[in-house]
Amino acid sequence: MISAQNVELRVGARVLLEDASFRVGPGDRVGLVGRNGAGKTTLTKTLAGETQPTGGQIVRSGDVGYLPQDPRSGDLDQRAMDRVLSARGLDDLVRRMRETEGEMASADTDTMVAALDRYPKLEARFLAAGGYAAESEAERITANLGLDERILNQPMRTLSGGQRRRIELARILFSGVDTLLLDEPTNHLDADSIIWLRDYLKSYSGGFVVISHDVELLRATVNRVLYLDANRSVIDTYAMGWDAYLQQRESDERRRRRERANAEKKAGALMAQAEKMRAKATKAVAAQNMIRRAEKMLGSLEGERVSDKVAHLRFPTPAPCGKTPLTASGLSKAYGSQEVFTDVSLAIDRGSRVVILGLNGAGKTTLLRMLAGVENPDTGEVVAGHGLKLGYYAQEHDTLDLDVSVVENLRHAAPDLTDTQVRSVLGSFLFSGDDADKPTRVLSGGEKTRLALATLVVSAANVLLLDEPTNNLDPASRAEILGALRSYEGAVVMVTHDDGAVDALTPERVLLLPDGDEDLWNDGYAELVSLA
């Protein structure tokens, strides 16, 4: 259980939350919602104990499992399945049992005898910790999250960001903790895995808090909603499911508008009467009392929710370039003995639109990193054509320097802009005032997405490489980026699970990984998008 009492959260001078009290107990399935940048990720980190509130207290009883937006992988040399098993302390036992099994077949008699003596003791400890049933449970969870045996046997360092995040999600679900804190758990999941996760959370016996822009996940799983209102710095609590919450929230807003309109009308009448009375010395005290009464009447009202601001996004006018600004030929990549793809070739013509599809682990992110020059292929080459100007959006925000501020990141991306121009661009992406000077490291996933997109806007890029650009975005911000995609005149190569993003892109071609087959786009490929 998690209990929050009079919690206050601040980032610099900005107040995210004031005097918030709520609890998450067994059976409480809580959807934490609010616009990008409202403080959902900050609040979840605080609930997990990774940061401390600036006021109030948070009490945790029982074990808490936290899935952050940024993937964590612990020891990068650790086998992926061992990372999952480590949630119950089984990883070391499994590793030692495997090593002992090898020693039991040793030609050295002393080594074999020692191993034969040691193995039953290790197995007894393994069985006491849940043993083979627990290992089978871990295998079932990982399989349902699209993690096959090949991936599970690889070291963590060889996995993509999406694969590492799915390993972390599997680890949290396998842990058997009392309370889950899940920040955008459907990121990097295919359609089948999302459906499985919905069913898993529906039957989860503990409590959980989930941040998600997946409306169907919220509709299917939550029985309470916490709305973090960025304009009022408060949490509104709704002890109901998702659809009922939407209706109640709209009803609350209508009530607030009526109450404010009535109060403003009455206060206006009092103020007008006070103005008439102030001219007479004998009635000056009564006039002042009327003014105070009017001010108190307005001050006691619940604040009417102000419409959430949305970043206004338009991709840059592309710089002039030749007919084929980017070409890749014969690209291949393997991590150790694990082959990702081989002999992939692609020519990006001026203004062309290409979507890359493939199952999780097929190398989509790896290919974009090669095209961006961030990662080298094992074979083949990437050739920049005349006038190429690349803009790369990485799903893990690798293009951002987390050790500098928001404004410094944009200055690095556009060194020719004046400070006024830099801050103007940031303002259009909702980084105004002190928010522009925040350390990039403390930004939420949605805020990092907005900053990374801002660096593209000032780039004058004529080829955009976009890796899951709609992840972490609220519906209004997602609509903005889809509109920007539709109107962009340069070339785009995109990886996405988002059907709407593909519709906005209107691709001409599709590249299928890991085979590297290229085809003209047709509607038959559309059904593969959410599965890929």
N, C-alpha and C positions, 0 to 999 in steps of 0.2 A: 504494500500500500504506500501511496505517496500523499502527504498532506501539506498543502501550502497555506500559510497564514500571513495575511497582510504583506504580501510580497511586492517589492519594488524593484524594477530593473531599469538601469540607465546604461547608455553607451555614450561616453563623453558627457556633454551637457544635455543630450537628448533623453527625455523620459519615455521609455517604451511602455512601462506598466506601473500603475500605482495601486497600492492597497488591495491586491488581488488575493482572494481566499477560495480554495476549492480542494477537493480530495479525489483521488483515483483509487478505488478499492477493487476487490475481486468481483469480476463480472462487469465492471465499468469499461465499456468500449467507447473511448472518447475520440472524437474528431476535433483536432486543433486547427482552426481555419483563420484566415485573414489575408490581406493583400501581401505581395512580396515586400519585404523590408519592415513588416509590422513588428517583428520580433519573435516569430514562432520558433525559429531555430535557436535563438538565444534562450528563450524560455525552456525549450526541451533540454538544451545543454545544462541549464541550471537545475532542472528537475533530476537530471542524471548525476549531478554532483560534480560536473566538470568545471563549472564556474559557480561563484557565490552570488546570491542576490545582494543588491545594495541596501535593501531594507527587508524586514520580516524574516521568516524562517521557513525552511522546507525540511520535513521529517520523512525519512524513508524507512519502512520496515519490510524485511524480506529482501530478496535479491532483485536487482533491476538490470535489464538488458537494454542497451542503447545502440541503435543503428544510426550513425550520423550520415549526413549527405556525402561527405568526403570519405572514400573507402579507406579502411585501415587494414593492414595486413600483417602486423607483428613482424616476426622473423621472415624476411623475404626468401630465405633459403628453405623454409619449412614447406613440406608437401601440403597441397591444398586440403586434402582430406584430414590431415593431421591438424590443420588450423581449425577445422570444424570440430573435431573430436576434443580439442583443447578446452572447449567450453565446459566439459565435465572432467577435465584432467585425465582424459584417456589417451591423449596423443603420445605421451612419454611411454606409457605401458605398451601401446601398440608398436611403437618404434623398437622398444627393447625386445618384445616378443619376436618381431621380424628378424632382428639381428641374431637372437638366440636360435631361431629356427635354422638360420644359415650355418651357425656354428655346430648345430647338432649333426650336420652332414659333413663336418670337417674330417679330413684324413688324419688330423692330429688327434690321437686318442685322448690326451688330457683335456684338450679344448672340447671335444665331443662329450666327454663324461661330465665336465663342469656345466656345459649347456643343458644336458639331460637333467641334471640336478636342479638347475636354476629355472627351467621352463615351467614346471608345475607351480612353483611359487608365484611367478609372474602371472600365470593364467588364473590362479586363485584370486589374486588382487584384482585382475581384470574382471572376473565374474562378479566379485563383490561390488564393483563400481557400475554394474549394469551389463558389462560384458558384451556378448555377441548380439543380444537384443538391442542394446544401445547403438552398437555399430550399424545394425540393420536399420534402425530408426534414422540415423544420420544419412545412410545411403538413400533411404526413401525421400527424405527432405531434399537432399541435393539433386536427386533425379527429377523431382517435381519442379525444381528451380532451373532446369535445363543444364545441369552440370553433369557431364558424362564421365565415365571412368578415366578417359584420356586426360581430361582437365584435372580431375581430382588427384591424379598421380604426378602432376607437374609441380615444380617449385613455385611459390607465390610470385616470384619476380618475373616469371615468364608469362603471367596472365595479364590480360587487358584490364583497364580500370573497371569496365562493366563486369568482367568475370570476378575480379577481387571483391567487388561490392556484393555480388550474389553469394560468394563464399561467406562474407560477413553476415549477410542476412540469414543464410543457412545456419551459421554458428549461433546467432542469437536465438533463432527458433528452436534449435537443438538443446540450448542451454537449460531449459526447464525452469527458468526464473519465474518469479511471482508477477512481475510487471514489465511490460515491454514499452519502450519509447522508440517509435519508428518514424524517421524523417524521410519522406518520399520513398517508401519501400518498393514501389513499382518501377522506379527508374531502372532501365536496362533489362527489364523482364519482357519476355514475349507474351503473346495473348494467352497461351495455355498456362503459363506460370502465374499470370495475374489471376486467372480464374481459380487456380489451386490456392493461391494466397488468400483470396476472399473467403473460400470455404474454411481454410485453416483458422483464420481470425474469427469467423463466425462461431466456431466451436471452441475457441480458446477459453480455458476455465479461469485464468487469471485476469488481471486488468491490463489495458493498454491505452496509450495515447498515440495517435497516428496523425502525421502531417501529410496530406496528399492533395494533389490537384486532380486525382482520378475520382470523378464524381460517382462512378459505379461502385468503386471500392467503398466509399463513404456510405452510399445508400445501402449497400449490402451488409455492412458490418457494425456501424456505430449505433449506440443507444443514448449517447450524450454528445453535445457539441459545445466547445468553448470557442467563442468568436473573439479574437484579439483585435480590438478596434484601434487602429493606428492614430486616428484623429482625436480620440477621447482618452487614450492611454488606459483603457480598462478592458476587462474580460467580461463578456456577457455569457452567462451560463444557460444552456437549454437542455433540460433533462428529457430528451426525446430523440427519435431517429432523424435521419437526414431530411426527408421530405417534409416532415412536420416542422422541423427547424426552419426550413426555407419559408414556409407559410407563416410561422410565428414571428420570424424576423421582419417580414414585410408588414405584418400587423403591428409590431412594436414601432416600426418607423412611421406608420400612419398615425398611431397614437401620439408619438412625440411631436409630429408636425401639428396635430390638432391642439395639443396642450400648449405648444409654443405660440401658435397663432392667437389662441384665446388669451394667454398671459400677456403677449405683446399688445393686444387690443386694450386690455384692462390697465396695463402699466402706462400705455400712451394716454389714456384718459386721465389717470392720476397725475401724470407729468404735466399735462395741459392745464389741469385745474390748479396745480401747484404754481405754475408760471403766473397765472392770474392773481393768485393770492400773495405772491412774493412782493408785489409792489406795495402792499399795505403792511406797515410795520407791525400792526397788531396781529397779523396772521402769518408772519414770517416763520415762526416756530412750527405752526401747523403745516405750512408749505414744505419745510424741511422734512417733517415726519412723513409727508406724502411721498416725497422723492425717495426717502430710504425704503419705504414700503414697496414702491415700484421696483427699486433695484433688487430688494430681497425676493420679490415675486419672480423676477427673471433669473436670479442667481440660483434659486432652488430647483429649477427645471433640470431634467436630464438633457444633456446636450444632444441635439439632433445630429444624426450621423451625416457627416459631410461626404459627398461623393468621392470615392477613392481616386487618387490621381494615377494616371497611366503614362508610362514613358512613350513619347512620340518618336517612333523609329522609322527612318528611311535609309536604306543602304546607299552608299556613295555613288555619285556619277562615275562610271568606270573610266580610268585613264586609257588613252588610245593604245592599241596593241596590234600585233600582226594577226594573220588569219588563224593561226594555231598557237596560242600563247603557252601551252603546257602539253608535254608529251611524256609518256612513260612506256618503257618497253622491257619485256622479259623480267619483270620483278618477281622475286621469290623471297620467302622468309621462313626460317625455322628457328625454334628455340631448343637447342640440344638435338635430340632425336625426334622432337615433335614438329612436324612440318605444318606450317600455317597455310600457305598457298604457294603455287609455282607458276612461272611464265605468264604473269598478268601484264597485259599491255592496254594502254588507253590514250587516246588523243582528245584533248579538250580544245575545241574550236571556239572562236570568239562568240560569246553570247549563248553557247550551248548549255543544256541542262541535263544532268546525269544523276540518277539515283543509284546507290550501291546497296544491294540486298544480299543477305546471307544469314544463316543461323548464327546465334551467339557463339563466338569463338572462331568464326570463319575468317577473321582478319580485317574486318571493315575499318576499324579504328587504326589498325597498323598501316593499312594502305593509305589512308588520309595523312597519317604522320609522315609517310615516305614522300607523298606528293608535296607536303609542306616543307620538306627538308629537315624535319625534326628527327627522323630515324632513317638509317641507311639500310637499303636492301642487301640481302646476301648476294644476289645476282641482279643484273639489269641496271638500268639508269633512268633518272628523271631529268629531262632537258627543258630548260626555260626558253620559251620562244621570244621573239622580238616584243619588247615593251611589257613583259609579264609583270604584274603587280599583284601579289597574293594577299588574300585575307583569310586567316585560318581561325576557325572557332573550334576549340577543343572541348570535348564533353566534360573533362575533368578540370577545365580552366587552367591548363598548363601554360597558356600564353600570358597569364597574369603573374606579376611579381608579388608574392604574398608578404614580402618584408617591407614594402613601401606603401604609401598612402594611395587612396583612390585617385587623387589629382595627379600624383607622380606617375601612376600607371598610364594615364592618358597623355601626359607630357612625353613620356617615352615613345608612345605610339605616334604622336604628331608633334615632333620637336619644332616645327615651323609655326605653330599656332601661338598666339599671345596668351598670357595668363587669363585675360578676360574671355578670349574665345574658348579656351579649355574649360573654364568654369561655366560658360554658357552651354556648351555641349553636355557637360555633366548635369547641369540643371534640367535639361530636356529629358535626361534619363533618371530624374528624381534624386540626384545627388546634389543637394543645395546646402549652403551654409556649412555647418560643422560636419555634415555627412560626407562632404568632398574631402575632408582631411582625415577621415577614419582610416586606420590601418586596414589594408585589403584582407588581411588574415581573419578579421572578425566578421566579415560580411557573410550573410546567409547565402545559400545556393542561388536563390533568385536574384539577389543583389550582385553576386559574382557574374551571373549570366548577363545582367544588364550592363555591367562594366565591360565585359568582354565584347558585347555587341557594340558598345560605344566606341571601342578601339577600332572596330571594323568600319564604323560610319565615317571616321576621319581618315581612313586609309587610302581612299581613291582606288581601291582594289578592282581589277578587272576579272579576277577569278576568285570566287569564294569557295572555300572548303569548309563545310558545315557538318559537325559531328553532333547529332542530337540537339539541335539548337532550341527546341521547345521544352526540354527538360527543366524542371524547377520553376516554370512560369505559371502565374495565375491566369485564369481565362482571358482577362482583358489584355494582359501583356502578350499572351500567346497570339491573340487576334492581331495585335500590332505587328508582330514579326511575320505572320502569314501575309499580311497586307504588304509589308516591305518586300517579301519574296516575290510576290506577284508583279510588282512594279520595277524590280531591279533589272537593269539592261545588260549586265555583264554575265559571265559564265558562272554556273554553280555546280559543284559536285557535293552531294549531300548523302549522309547516312542518317536514317531516322526510323523509329517504330511508329511514328505519328501519321496516320492516314491523312489528316488535314494538312500536314506539311507537304506531303506528296501532291495533294490536290492543288495547293497553292503554287508549288514549283512547276506544275505541268511539264514533267520530264519528257525529253525526246528519246533518251536512251536509258537502258538499265544494264548495270554490270553485276553479274552473279558470282559471288565468292563461295567456296574457295577455288572453283574451277576456272574463274576468270572469263567466263562466256559473256559476250556482249550482244545485246539485241535491241531492236527498236521497242520503245515502250508501248504496251497495249494494256487494256483494262484487265486482262488475265493476270497481270503481275500485281494488281492492286490488293488482291486478297492475301498476298505474301508479305505485305508491308508490316502488319502487326505481328506476324509470326517470325520475321527475320531478325 
